[in-house]
Amino acid sequence: MFNLNNHIAKFISNIALLTVFSAIIAGVVFGTVEIPATYTTVSKSTFDITIALTWWVEGAIAFALLLGFAYIVEYLYLISERLKSEDQ
């Protein structure tokens, strides 16, 4: 997905993608809540958007932080490679 040369940066960016996809799934799963039955009604499921949005926003923030960290690692790797080539 991203043009990263460093294996550590690729691994961190893959973790970031996994985080955002799992946050989407968790938002749907945990956002679906069951309303318990009473004596006059049966139990039913409903979707609570506030719970889902909490998971989705947390996933987006984690994605941005991890991806930013992956790019920092990548840039440090490129700087290191450039300095190594200048020394020779």
C-alpha positions, 0 to 999 in steps of 0.5 A: 500500500505504501512505498516503504523500504524498511521492514519495521516500517512495513510491519508497523503500517500493516499493524495500523491497517489491521487496527483500523479494520478491526475498529470498524468491525468492533464498532459494528459488533459492540454497537449492536446492543440487545434490549432485554425483554420485559413481561410485555415485550420481547427482547430486540437488538438495536444499533447504538451509534455512539458506541460504534462512533467511539470505536471508529474514532479510536481506530482512526486515531490509532491508525494515524498515530501508528502510520505516522510512527511508521513514516518516522521510522522510514525517514530515519532509515533513509537518513541512515542509508544516506549517511552510510553512503556519504561515508564511503 
